[in-house]
Amino acid sequence: MSSVEELALRVLLPAFPGTTLPADWAELFAAGLGGVCLFGSNTADGPAAVAALTGSIRAVAPHAVVAVDEEGGDVTRLHALDGSPVLGPAALGAADDLALTRGTGYAIGVELAAVGIDLDLGPVADVNTNPANPVIGTRSFGADPGRAAAHVVAWAEGLQAAGVAACAKHFPGHGDTAQDSHLALPTVDAPLAVLERRELVPFAAAARAGVAAVMTSHIVVPALDPALPATLSAPVLGLLRDGLGYDGVIVSDALDMAGASAGRGIPQAAVLSLAAGADLLCIGADKDAALVREVQAAVVAAVRSGRLPEARLRDAARRIAQLNGQTASGAAPGRLSVQLRGARAATTVEGELPDLRGAELVSVATAANIAVGEVPWGLRPDRVVRPGQQAVADRPVVLQVRDAHRHPEIDTAGVAVVVEWGWPGPYDGAPPRICTRGYSRPGAAVVDELLRKAGWDR
């Protein structure tokens, strides 16, 4: 029987910096560390290096879980340098072709499996009902619960058909927030009846469909628990287990986020999350081995003192072991050739594009949210301006923006066309607007087509 010390490592999913396995992390894996989540700093050297990295981890710990955030579209770790080759959730939801969505999940799964990744922290199951949401937006399949649920299931089925475990996130639903839980503790102050017909619909569908994992959110939902964020809340996670009948792995969102650990620290957040019912604890990106040992020590101490029942810890480890059972089903491969067709269906043009001969392409340099990170977006600009800086010139300007409705300082006066690469929020500007619903390489190709049909000749 495994010791408490080993089990306290087995439930952790931290992350280290760099593209090779550090010696002190190899020691952690040898001692029983449950897995690792790969971020951009780990995948920067390309697929061959990622495969070598996962191989070096599995040489020490054959059953370690290797996870990544690969949502398609804006959120990509394997394509952080060149942009995702597949559509993101908002575009897939707008195209509303479940076969395309399933094929996209499968295509991502095939790519992840090829480099040794067996848990994808997606799909996003949040219903983006608040256009001002700063962290979900185009990561969501849309604002309609039923449509979002159908696409969450299709995407997860495709991914798991390729032999990679899916993780629906962020329970019980991060869509109706105006704050980023990386930086604050948002609240979804809706009655339970509203949650049941809105936020919970995609998660209930994912649970019925057999999604391998569900990730928690660092949000307060007063209708369920007025004090603690979902990640640390037994009533919220009890709703997932008992109310929705979910029996898979519950994964915490990263515990280094302010919504979870501000004022209490990561080790104590880990103890509270385990006690509440979470199984696999994400720690966050680019951590050192000493922090992992601190979290391990806090979990062991909590068991010894009776704050955390040993049975709860063993149950968490047992569930995590089930993730190693994912195998490819032999389903037909995702047809990447249809991504361009899907991008055309998802992209809308509001108004009539003017003659764009000689037009200059200008991007507004707004910061990406932390979940997306610094990845490519938009077509290659001729010029970049700051938010609030006037973009007009002595020739027509095509202005590229992200979530312009959340940045009222963006000046669209006098430009010929606005290309919105983020969530298509409220818009009362005079220029015609192209809405892409997130960045991807297929989406970029479609925007290029539209502009060239209007005479753009760069």
Secondary structure, 3 states (H helix, E strand, C coil): CCCHHHHHHHCEECCCCCCCCCHHHHHHHHCCCCEEEECHHHHCCCHHHHHHHHHHHHHHCCCCEEEECCCECCECCCCCCCCCCCCCHHHHHHHCCHHHHHHHHHHHHHHHHHCCCCEECCCECCCCCCCCCCCCHHHCCCCCHHHHHHHHHHHHHHHHHCCCEEEEEEECCCCCCCCCCCCCCCECCCCHHHHHHCCHHHHHHHHHHCCCEEEECCCEECCCECCCCHHHCHHHHHHHHHHCCCCCEEEECCCCCHHHHCCCCHHHHHHHHHHHCCCEEECCCCCCHHHHHHHHHHHHHHHHHCCCCHHHHHHHHHHHHHHHHCCCCCCCCCCHHHHHHHHHHHCEEECCCCCCCCCEEEEECCCCCCCCCCCCCCCCCCEEECCCCCCCCCCCEEEEECCHHHCCCCCCCCCCEEEECCCCCCCCCCCCEEECCCCCHHHHHHHHHHHHHCCCCC
